[in-house]
């Protein structure tokens, strides 16, 4: 579904939880999310699995987005809930 939606939208910028990004960002995000859960599953059964650096870079990007130093963004996020 995500790939089909991105195919229809093309390179248009769309909403993401880290600000507007090209639609392809969502495909990449889903791949990273799948990889993280794969790593968690492998870890649970002591499977030796190599991880790529890029998904870890995305985690850092998200952690920065939620950083305490960005008080305004966090206040807006809290206000939504």
C-alpha positions, 0 to 999 in steps of 0.5 A, a space after each residue: 500500500 505504501 509503495 502504491 501511494 508513493 508511486 501515485 504521489 511521486 516526489 511530492 513533499 508530504 507530511 511526516 512526523 519529522 516535517 515535510 519530506 519527499 513521499 519516498 521517505 515513507 518507503 524508507 521509513 517502513 523498511 527501517 521499521 521492518 529492519 528494527 523489528 527483524 533485529 529485535 526478533 533475531 536478538 530474542 533468539 541469539 541470532 547473529 545479525 549484522 545491522 546497517 548504519 543507516 537505520 541507526 542514523 534515522 533513529 538518531 534523527 528521530 531522537 533529535 526531533 524529540 530532544 528536550 532542547 526543542 521545548 516548543 515542539 514538545 509542548 505542541 506535541 503534548 498539547 495534541 494529546 
